[in-house]
Amino acid sequence: MLLDCPVRGCLVLAAMPRLCQVVLDCPTAASGPPTYVFELEDLAPDWQVGIVDADGQPAPVQTADQGEKRLITFRPSEDRFVDTRIGDYYLVFSLHPEGTPAHPVAVSISVTTSPTPPR
């Protein structure tokens, strides 16, 4: 995945439905939303990552660093989980105001699911 960030403090939005169609093979679930774990590699520490819904409201996430990887754990709400799919959410990448702008920034991303909600 490429992030284009030409200025300090920029935001990059990645629509999850499109991301799941083009970049990732997002797992589906037959009964209710699973917990998704996005694994990001090659993302500098001056980037923050969050998730918002289609209304721009932040979704609850948990983040953890595992060596060179950053894990973003997220469970869609029941009302936004559509047809066994993740729903209308966006990954939001924000470069810290003191970060170094660069474009494009290549980030490796993968996703897995777990039936257990994040704690």
C-alpha positions in Angstrom: 0.0 0.0 0.0 1.3 3.5 -0.9 0.7 6.5 1.3 1.1 9.9 -0.4 2.0 12.5 2.2 3.6 15.7 0.7 3.2 18.0 3.7 3.6 17.8 7.5 0.4 16.9 9.4 -1.2 15.2 6.4 -4.0 12.6 6.6 -4.4 9.6 4.3 -7.7 7.8 4.3 -8.0 4.2 3.0 -11.6 3.0 2.5 -11.8 -0.5 4.0 -14.3 -1.9 1.5 -12.0 -0.9 -1.4 -8.9 -2.0 0.5 -10.5 -5.4 1.0 -11.3 -5.7 -2.7 -8.0 -4.5 -4.2 -5.2 -4.9 -1.6 -6.2 -7.3 1.0 -8.1 -10.6 1.2 -10.3 -9.6 4.1 -11.9 -12.6 5.8 -15.7 -12.7 6.0 -17.8 -14.0 8.9 -21.1 -15.8 8.7 -22.5 -14.7 12.0 -21.7 -11.3 13.3 -18.6 -9.2 13.1 -15.3 -10.8 13.9 -12.4 -8.9 15.4 -10.0 -7.8 12.6 -6.3 -7.5 13.2 -4.5 -5.3 10.7 -0.7 -5.9 10.6 1.3 -2.9 9.3 5.0 -3.2 8.4 7.5 -0.5 7.3 5.5 2.3 8.9 7.6 4.9 10.6 6.8 5.7 14.3 5.8 9.3 13.4 2.6 7.9 11.8 -0.5 7.4 13.8 -3.2 5.0 12.6 -6.9 4.9 13.6 -10.2 3.9 12.2 -13.3 6.0 11.6 -16.8 5.1 10.4 -18.5 6.6 7.3 -19.7 9.4 9.5 -16.2 10.3 10.5 -16.6 9.0 14.1 -13.6 7.2 15.6 -14.0 3.5 16.0 -12.6 1.8 19.1 -9.2 0.2 18.3 -6.3 -1.2 20.1 -2.8 -0.7 18.8 0.3 -2.6 19.7 3.9 -2.6 18.4 5.5 -6.0 17.8 9.0 -5.3 16.8 8.9 -3.9 13.3 5.1 -4.4 13.1 2.2 -2.4 14.3 -1.0 -4.2 15.0 -4.4 -2.4 14.9 -7.2 -4.5 16.4 -10.8 -3.5 15.6 -14.3 -5.0 15.7 -17.0 -3.4 13.4 -20.3 -2.5 15.0 -23.2 -4.9 14.4 -25.2 -2.2 12.5 -22.2 -1.4 10.1 -21.3 -5.0 9.4 -22.9 -5.6 6.0 -23.4 -9.0 4.3 -20.7 -10.7 6.2 -18.2 -8.0 5.3 -16.3 -5.4 7.3 -18.6 -2.5 6.5 -18.1 1.2 5.7 -14.9 2.2 7.7 -11.7 3.9 6.9 -8.1 3.4 8.0 -6.8 6.8 8.8 -3.0 7.4 8.6 -1.9 10.7 10.1 1.7 12.0 10.0 2.8 13.7 13.2 3.3 17.5 12.7 7.0 17.0 13.4 7.2 14.0 11.0 9.0 14.0 7.7 6.8 14.3 4.7 7.5 11.7 2.0 5.7 10.4 -1.0 5.0 7.8 -1.7 5.5 5.8 1.5 5.3 2.0 1.0 3.6 0.1 3.8 3.0 -3.6 3.9 -0.4 -4.5 5.3 -2.2 -7.8 6.0 -5.3 -8.7 7.9 -6.5 -11.7 10.0 -9.6 -12.2 12.1 -10.4 -13.6 15.5 -13.8 -14.5 16.9 -12.8 -12.8 20.2 -13.6 -9.1 20.7 -10.6 -6.9 21.6 -10.2 -6.3 25.4 
